[in-house]
Structures are given as structure tokens and as C-alpha cells.
Amino acid sequence: MSSFSDYIHNNKNRFLDELFSLIRIPSISADSAFAQHMEAAAEAVQKSLRDVGCTHTELCPTVGYPIVYGEKMINPKLPTVLVYGHYDVQPPDPLALWETPPFEPEIRKTPTHPVGAIFARGACDDKGQMFMHVKAMEVMEQNGGLPCNIKFMIEGEEEVGSDNLEDFVRANTKKLENDVILISDTGMLANDIPSITTGLRGLSYVEVEVTGPNRDLHSGLYGGAVANPINILTQMIATLHDEKNQVTIPGFYDNVELVSKTERDEMAKIPFALDEYKKALDIKAVHGEDGYSTLERKSIRPTLDVNGIWGGYTGEGAKTVIPSKAFAKISMRLVPNQNSDDITELFTQHFMSLAPKGVTVKVTPHHGGEGYVMHPEGVEFQAASKAYVETFGKAPLPVRDGGSIPIVALFEETLKSKTVLMGFGLDSDAIHSPNEHFGVFNFLKGIETIPHFYHHFTALYQASQ
């Protein structure tokens, strides 16, 4: 199907221009000041679905931001692929660390991306990867038509926990009926080492608040006589790991999936250069749970990390106060069989038990979700694997990812279908960080690979019926 690659080559500049227009919309779901931009982004995605051939599109309202739905049903006897993505992005802060404005996309060459990479917030996560699917539909429509039915569900709250997506999915199971779900919100090992994500970690995310005196106090008049909430908070956090870097919350590991030696041996075959990893991060040594490799620590083991901590005076100069309050945001990445609600409750009970009498503690859960594992024997994985062979010339490696897409487990529970995670970003693409980027090669290769998945999945699905 060289017509796919020819069409992409002839239209690549237009594809990039269209993506840039979407990226320029600062659709930051975490900040209500950007609400109008969120609406504009949803409308832009809906228009793009109409433009590539969806015969029905709509903006589905939620308590939060709208979900963009589109479909083209060509034959009820053919399988249906549901594409999921999101149009919201992370806040770009800290702005001072961006080399170019975060919502003004610019292509720059890098050692990892010699063809060039798109530098902008949302370039990889997830506008660039979501838009690959929109353009893949255009490629198919202009080169023989769709081999099966297609539906799109593009949400605007993924970066803030997808709080309203579950209600929407449960209320629209008929509308969302499908035979496989296709998502590109993950990555691959390298541009010459394609991979398919076969596992995701779950998530429990909380905010903690430690309160001491009823106001900020003069540290000279009260220091040594009153509990300092920042001191207490840091002491409490320090006890959450032991000397082996294991989490100390009682019951935390009770349901952890123990990955077999066979699978761990297979993971050890994945190309991974530890020295290059450390060099890329400018660190002298890696750190983590005893008894596990770096790849294992960031994929098959649960973790607890402080994502932010604040309190007291942090402005210029000196202000000698004992603060009234101190805060921290803490995330726990979970592995299959760990339940996010259970872990949140275990954390809450344990953390509150650590507080001395001089302070009070409040734990506020924010959002969470469950882990997911897909086994490579199914037609979904096989179709994806064949697609990568067509465009990369080699079979992809199955890889477990350390990130979380909580809605994947929800989809399997509610819609009773498997999810294929065909990501085309790289670990080095700085998602959620300043100077996020996405390779032009990766963007175009995704557009080329995805249509092959549709054709192989249709053939394998029909043969299995």
C-alpha cells in the first residue's frame, strides 16, 4: 500500500500546518482561565473530523469540558475501531525554561530527531499523536476508503483525571460499541526500535495539608516551642520509604502483581543503555527499589513520589516565619491488582497516623485509576504488530509502560473490548516538561502505520469469527 506513504509525502506540509493550528490553541484544562480556549479546541477537533470524512460529529457536553465524538459507519457487518485521545494539555510552567513560546510550534533539529521535531506544549501529549489518527482516516479515505467502521472519542480532561469520562462512557455504551479501542498516548523505544505498550500502571494522586498554629509566627519568638508544619511534613514524607526504597505504608504491596521470571528475562532483552539514560538526565546514578533494574522499577513496580511541596515564605529576600500550613502533592503509581481507591485509603490512614500532636493533617484525594495489561496473543496485538512490520520493516517489541491512562481499565470493564496502545513518541520528548516536542518522522510514521492496523485488524477479526 505504497499509496499511503505517497499521499502522506505529498501532503505532509499541510498535515503539519493543520496540527500547528490546533497546537496554537492553549487548551489547558487545569486552569479555568483557559475555558474559552478549551471550547475552541473541541470545536477545532470536531471540524477536523468532519473534514476527513466523519458522517456524524457532535460535541457531547459534560459537567466539565465537552467530549468530541465522530463516526463513519460503512457496514454493520464489519468490525468497528474506537479511537480515543485528548485535546487538553498540561500547563506550560515554568515558562522561563522554554526556548520558544510553548504555544508557538517550531520545528528544530536535534540529535534524536535529525529530520526535525515539533517543539510546543501538546506536540506529543496528545495533540500530535491524536491528530495522527485524524489524518490516518484522511489517508484511507483518499486511498481506497475505510476497511471497517471508525468512531472517535476525544476528551478534554485527561490531564486533570478524566473525572467526567466515566459517566459519559457508562451512559453511552451503545454509541461507543466497538471491537477494539485504539490509543496513541504512549511511546516507543526508539525511531528504529518500534514497540507496543502492553502494560500501564495505575494511579492514586493525593494532596496533603499539615496545619500547626493558627497564623504564621515569628521564628525567633516561637521557634523551638511550636511545631513547624514544614519540618513536620518533611519528616513525615521521609518515613514513607525505607532503606531499600520500598514504600512503608502497611498493606501497600499486598496485591502487587508478581511478574514471572520468564517475563522479567524478556524485559531484560529490551535495548537499554544505562549510561546514556543517566547522561540524558544529567545524573550520576539511578535510584530505586532494591532488587530491580531501572526498566523494572519504572514499569512493573509500584512507586510513591512527591510531585510538589510548599509552605511559608518563598519570595525574594528573608522573612523569618514559622508557617501556619505546609502542603504537598503525592502520586502513587500502581501495578495491576492494586486498587486505586484501596491504596488511597491505606495512604490516608497511614499518613494521618504519622502526625505528632502539635499539628493536624488533612488528606484530599484528587484522582486515580487502575493498571492495565494486554497479552500479545490476541488479534488486536497481532494486527498492530503486522502494521509496524509494514512501515518499520521489523516487528515491534512488547513493552510495559510506567505511565498511567486510567480510562483503559474502565474501557475494558464498561465497553468489554481490548485496547491497543500504538504510541509513536519517545521518552526523550519531554512531555509535561518545558520544551516538549514530537519528531516530524514520528508524526508522519504514525499516520502511515495506523491505516495498516485497520486493514490487518479487519482481516484478522473476520478470520477469527
C-alpha positions in Angstrom: 0.0 0.0 0.0 2.7 2.5 -1.1 -0.2 4.8 -2.0 -0.4 5.6 1.8 3.2 6.8 2.0 3.0 8.7 -1.3 -0.1 10.5 -0.2 1.5 11.4 3.2 4.6 12.6 1.4 2.6 14.8 -0.9 0.6 16.3 1.9 3.0 16.4 4.8 3.3 20.2 4.9 -0.4 20.6 5.0 -0.7 18.0 7.8 1.9 19.9 9.8 0.2 23.2 9.3 -3.1 21.8 10.4 -1.5 20.3 13.5 0.2 23.6 14.3 -3.2 25.4 14.2 -4.5 23.0 16.8 -1.4 23.3 19.0 -1.7 27.1 19.0 -4.9 26.8 21.0 -3.8 26.9 24.7 -6.3 24.2 25.8 -5.1 23.9 29.4 -7.8 22.0 31.3 -6.2 22.6 34.8 -6.8 26.4 34.7 -10.3 27.7 34.4 -8.9 30.9 32.8 -8.5 28.9 29.6 -12.1 27.7 29.4 -12.8 29.6 26.2 -9.7 28.0 24.6 -10.8 24.6 25.7 -14.1 25.1 23.9 -12.2 26.4 20.8 -10.0 23.3 20.8 -13.0 21.0 21.0 -14.6 22.8 18.1 -11.4 22.6 16.1 -11.2 18.8 16.6 -14.8 18.4 15.6 -14.2 20.3 12.4 -11.1 18.2 11.6 -13.2 15.0 12.0 -15.8 16.4 9.6 -13.2 17.4 7.1 -11.7 13.9 6.9 -15.0 12.2 6.3 -16.8 11.5 9.5 -20.5 11.5 8.6 -21.6 12.3 12.1 -19.9 14.5 14.7 -21.0 16.2 17.9 -19.8 18.0 20.9 -21.1 16.0 23.8 -21.5 18.2 26.9 -20.2 17.0 30.4 -20.1 18.7 33.8 -16.6 19.8 32.6 -15.3 20.2 29.1 -17.1 18.6 26.0 -16.2 15.3 24.5 -15.8 15.3 20.8 -17.5 12.4 19.1 -17.3 11.4 15.4 -18.0 8.3 13.4 -18.3 6.8 10.0 -20.2 3.5 9.9 -19.8 1.9 6.5 -21.1 -1.6 7.2 -22.5 -3.1 10.4 -21.1 -6.5 9.5 -17.6 -5.1 9.6 -15.6 -4.5 12.8 -15.6 -1.1 14.5 -12.5 0.6 15.8 -12.9 3.3 18.5 -10.1 5.9 18.6 -9.6 7.6 22.0 -7.4 10.7 22.5 -7.5 14.1 24.3 -7.3 17.7 23.2 -6.3 19.2 26.6 -2.7 19.8 27.6 -0.6 20.3 30.7 0.1 23.9 31.9 3.4 25.1 30.3 5.0 26.3 33.5 7.8 27.1 34.2 7.7 29.4 31.1 11.2 30.7 31.6 12.6 27.3 30.7 11.0 27.2 27.3 13.4 28.0 24.4 10.5 29.2 22.3 6.9 30.1 23.3 5.0 26.9 24.3 2.0 27.6 22.0 4.0 28.7 19.0 5.1 25.4 17.4 8.6 25.4 15.9 10.5 22.7 14.1 14.1 22.3 15.3 16.6 19.5 14.6 18.0 17.5 17.5 20.4 14.6 17.7 17.4 12.3 18.4 15.3 13.9 15.7 17.6 14.7 12.8 14.7 15.3 10.5 13.3 17.8 13.0 11.0 17.9 16.0 7.9 20.0 16.7 8.6 22.0 19.9 5.4 23.0 21.6 3.1 22.1 24.5 0.8 19.3 23.3 3.1 18.4 20.4 3.4 14.8 21.7 0.9 14.6 24.6 -1.5 14.3 23.0 -2.4 16.6 20.2 0.2 15.4 17.8 -0.5 11.7 18.5 -4.3 12.2 18.5 -4.1 14.1 15.2 -2.2 11.2 13.6 -5.5 9.3 13.8 -7.5 12.1 12.1 -5.0 12.3 9.3 -4.8 8.4 9.0 -8.6 8.5 8.3 -8.0 11.0 5.6 -5.2 8.8 4.1 -7.6 5.8 4.0 -10.5 7.8 2.6 -8.3 9.2 -0.2 -6.7 5.8 -1.0 -9.4 3.2 -1.3 -11.7 4.0 1.6 -12.1 2.7 5.1 -11.8 -1.1 5.5 -14.0 -1.0 8.6 -16.1 1.3 10.8 -14.5 4.0 12.8 -15.5 6.1 15.8 -13.7 8.8 17.6 -14.0 9.9 21.3 -11.6 12.8 22.0 -11.9 14.2 25.5 -10.8 17.5 27.2 -10.0 16.4 30.7 -7.3 13.7 30.5 -4.7 15.9 32.1 -6.9 16.5 35.1 -8.0 13.0 35.7 -10.8 12.4 33.2 -13.3 13.0 36.0 -16.4 13.1 33.7 -15.4 10.5 31.2 -16.6 7.5 33.2 -20.1 8.9 33.5 -20.1 9.6 29.7 -18.9 6.1 28.8 -21.4 4.4 31.1 -24.2 6.5 29.7 -23.2 5.9 26.1 -22.3 2.2 25.8 -24.4 1.7 22.7 -23.0 4.8 21.0 -19.4 3.6 21.8 -19.8 -0.1 20.9 -16.7 -1.3 19.3 -14.5 -4.3 18.6 -11.2 -2.7 19.6 -10.0 0.6 21.1 -7.0 2.4 19.6 -5.0 4.9 21.5 -1.7 6.8 20.8 -0.8 8.4 24.1 2.3 6.3 24.8 5.7 5.9 23.2 8.1 3.6 21.5 11.7 2.6 22.4 13.4 4.4 19.6 12.8 5.5 16.0 14.5 2.3 14.8 13.1 0.1 17.5 9.3 0.1 17.3 7.3 -1.1 20.3 3.8 -1.6 21.5 2.8 -0.8 25.1 1.3 -3.9 26.7 1.0 -2.7 30.3 0.2 0.5 32.1 0.5 1.4 35.8 -2.5 2.7 37.8 -2.5 5.9 39.8 -3.5 7.3 43.2 -3.0 11.1 43.5 -3.5 13.0 46.7 -2.8 16.3 48.3 -1.8 16.6 51.9 -2.1 19.6 54.3 -0.3 19.9 57.6 -1.6 22.7 59.9 0.2 24.0 63.0 -0.5 27.4 64.7 -3.5 29.5 63.6 -1.2 32.0 61.9 2.3 32.4 60.7 4.6 33.1 63.6 7.9 34.9 64.2 10.6 32.2 64.2 12.6 34.0 66.8 9.8 34.4 69.3 8.2 30.9 68.7 11.0 28.8 67.2 11.7 25.7 69.2 8.4 26.0 71.1 5.9 25.4 68.4 5.7 22.6 65.8 6.8 23.9 62.4 4.4 22.4 59.7 7.1 22.3 57.0 9.5 20.5 59.3 6.8 18.0 60.3 5.7 17.5 56.8 9.2 16.7 55.5 9.8 14.3 58.4 6.5 12.5 57.7 7.3 12.2 54.0 10.8 10.9 54.8 9.3 7.9 56.6 7.3 6.8 53.5 10.3 4.9 52.1 12.7 2.5 53.9 16.4 1.9 53.4 15.6 -0.4 50.5 13.5 2.3 48.8 10.3 0.4 49.4 7.1 2.2 50.4 6.4 1.7 54.1 2.6 2.1 54.0 1.1 -1.1 55.7 -0.7 -3.2 53.1 0.8 -1.3 50.1 2.3 -4.4 48.5 -0.4 -6.9 49.5 -2.0 -7.2 46.0 1.0 -6.3 43.8 1.2 -8.5 40.7 4.4 -10.5 40.8 5.8 -10.7 37.3 7.2 -14.0 36.4 11.0 -14.6 35.9 10.2 -15.5 32.3 8.7 -12.1 31.6 11.4 -10.3 33.6 14.0 -12.2 31.5 12.2 -11.0 28.3 12.2 -7.4 29.6 16.0 -7.6 30.2 16.4 -8.1 26.4 14.9 -4.7 25.7 17.7 -2.4 24.4 18.5 0.0 27.2 21.7 1.9 27.7 22.0 2.9 31.3 24.9 5.3 30.8 23.0 7.1 28.0 19.9 7.2 30.3 22.0 8.9 33.1 23.7 11.2 30.6 20.3 12.4 29.2 19.1 13.2 32.7 22.4 14.6 33.8 22.5 12.4 36.9 25.4 10.4 38.4 23.4 7.4 39.4 19.9 5.9 39.2 17.8 5.3 42.3 15.0 3.0 43.2 13.8 -0.2 44.9 16.4 -2.7 45.7 16.4 -5.9 43.6 15.0 -4.4 40.4 16.5 -3.0 37.3 15.8 0.5 36.1 13.3 -0.7 33.4 11.5 -2.8 36.0 11.4 0.0 38.6 9.7 2.2 36.1 7.2 -0.3 34.8 6.3 -3.3 36.9 6.8 -2.0 40.4 4.6 0.5 42.3 6.1 3.8 43.4 5.4 6.8 45.6 6.7 10.3 44.7 6.3 13.8 46.0 5.2 16.0 43.0 5.2 19.3 44.8 5.8 20.7 48.2 5.2 24.3 49.5 4.6 26.5 52.5 5.9 29.5 54.3 7.7 32.3 52.6 9.4 31.7 49.2 9.7 35.2 47.9 12.9 37.2 47.4 14.9 38.0 50.5 14.3 36.8 54.0 11.1 36.5 56.1 11.7 34.6 59.3 8.4 32.9 59.9 7.1 29.6 61.2 4.3 28.9 58.7 0.8 28.0 59.7 0.5 25.4 57.0 2.5 23.2 54.7 1.3 21.3 51.7 2.5 18.5 49.3 1.1 16.7 46.3 1.9 13.0 46.2 1.3 10.4 43.5 1.5 6.7 43.7 1.9 4.7 40.5 0.3 1.3 40.9 0.6 -2.0 39.2 -2.1 -4.5 38.2 -4.2 -5.9 41.0 -3.6 -2.8 43.2 -6.9 -0.9 43.5 -6.5 2.9 43.5 -9.3 3.5 46.0 -7.8 1.0 48.4 -4.4 2.5 48.1 -5.7 6.0 48.6 -7.4 4.8 51.8 -4.3 3.0 53.0 -2.2 6.1 52.4 -4.7 8.4 54.2 -4.8 6.2 57.3 -1.1 5.8 57.5 -0.1 9.4 56.8 -2.5 10.7 59.4 -1.1 8.3 61.9 2.3 9.8 61.4 1.3 13.3 62.7 2.5 14.4 66.1 0.1 16.1 68.5 1.2 19.6 67.6 -0.3 19.6 64.1 -3.4 18.4 62.3 -3.4 16.6 58.9 -5.8 16.6 56.0 -5.5 14.3 53.0 -7.5 15.2 49.9 -7.7 12.6 47.1 -7.6 14.1 43.6 -7.9 11.3 41.0 -6.8 7.8 40.3 -7.2 4.7 38.1 -6.3 1.1 37.6 -3.4 -0.6 35.8 -3.8 -2.5 32.6 -2.1 -5.5 30.9 -2.7 -6.7 27.4 -1.4 -10.1 26.3 0.2 -10.2 22.9 -1.7 -13.3 21.7 -4.8 -11.5 20.7 -5.8 -10.3 17.2 -5.5 -6.7 18.4 -1.8 -7.0 19.2 -1.2 -9.2 16.1 -2.8 -6.6 13.8 -0.7 -3.8 15.3 2.5 -5.9 15.0 1.8 -6.5 11.3 1.2 -2.8 10.8 4.6 -1.9 12.3 6.3 -4.5 10.1 4.8 -2.9 7.1 6.2 0.6 7.9 9.3 0.0 10.1 10.4 -3.3 8.5 10.6 -5.1 11.8 8.3 -6.5 14.5 7.6 -4.2 17.5 8.7 -5.3 21.0 6.1 -5.6 23.7 6.9 -3.2 26.5 5.2 -2.3 29.8 5.0 1.4 30.3 5.3 3.2 33.7 2.7 5.9 32.9 -1.0 5.8 33.6 -4.0 6.0 31.3 -6.7 5.2 33.9 -9.5 5.1 31.4 -8.1 2.0 29.7 -9.2 -0.3 32.5 -12.5 1.5 32.5 -13.0 0.8 28.8 -12.4 -2.9 29.2 -14.8 -3.1 32.2 -17.5 -1.0 30.6 -17.2 -1.5 26.8 -15.9 -5.1 27.0 -13.2 -4.5 24.4 -9.4 -4.6 24.4 -7.2 -1.5 23.9 -4.2 -1.3 21.6 -1.6 1.3 22.6 0.2 2.3 19.5 2.4 5.2 20.7 4.9 7.0 18.5 6.6 9.4 20.9 9.9 8.9 22.6 10.9 9.0 26.3 13.1 12.0 25.5 10.2 14.1 24.1 9.8 16.0 27.4 6.1 15.6 27.8 4.7 17.5 30.8 8.0 19.5 30.8 9.3 22.6 29.2 10.4 22.2 25.6 8.0 19.3 24.9 8.5 18.0 21.4 7.4 15.4 18.9 9.5 14.2 15.9 8.3 15.0 12.4 9.4 11.5 11.5 7.3 10.1 14.3 4.2 12.1 13.4 4.3 11.1 9.8 5.3 7.5 10.5 2.3 7.2 12.8 0.0 8.5 10.1 1.4 5.8 7.8 1.3 2.9 10.3 -2.2 3.4 11.6 -4.1 2.6 8.3 -2.2 -0.7 8.1 -3.6 -1.5 11.5 -7.2 -1.0 10.3 -6.6 -3.3 7.3 -4.9 -6.1 9.3 -7.3 -5.9 12.2 -10.3 -6.2 9.8 -8.8 -9.2 8.1 -7.8 -11.0 11.4 -11.1 -10.2 13.1 -13.1 -11.6 10.2 -11.0 -14.7 10.1 -11.5 -15.3 13.8 -15.3 -15.1 13.7 
